[in-house]
């Protein structure tokens, strides 16, 4: 699909604000459209090298936080880990809040601990974050589409400095997580479901991501007109790297 590339233009009203310095520091070619679907893993955040797979529980980095809270409330470790696994099978398109509700864990403590985990273990991708801020300043409509459940997206956006303490974000109109779209971005039906949520022609949408298959080939096959692929040495995955179908 051929598209016109041009630098994004900021409204005149922002010309004197210090945020406009962003425009001097990055040099993305922006497709001529108004709607952007933005990936998270490898695009806005990446894991530190200290995050290794031996720290996973059932293929997930945050389940150990939930398990530890259960142990502190009297659960046996094997029972807690089995109960977590059972809930992922019962609620296939789960979010972290499902575990807090099921196991009567306080949300304030749980989200503080999950927030701390993200601050310790994630680093923002400066180029992706600057691109989001620049497009936002230019009045573009931004959406998240990610292989994380909704609250997993919010936690990662907090780590990237793109969401507030109260879980709101000034940058994104909506957050399409795995529990909203019922699946991951590697499935073409999931792309069809996200398109059903955005009332513009697919040709007027741009995907921003780091994975050539998920962020370029599949959306292109659905008629999505544009993409911006950020160059990465390795592709970072979210919860889908567990080998478990979500
Ligand atoms: Mg990615």
Boltz pocket constraint, residues with backbone or C-beta under 6 A from the ligand:
constraints:
  - pocket:
      binder: B
      contacts: [[A, 39], [A, 40], [A, 41], [A, 42], [A, 43], [A, 209], [A, 210], [A, 211], [A, 236], [A, 237]]
      max_distance: 6.0
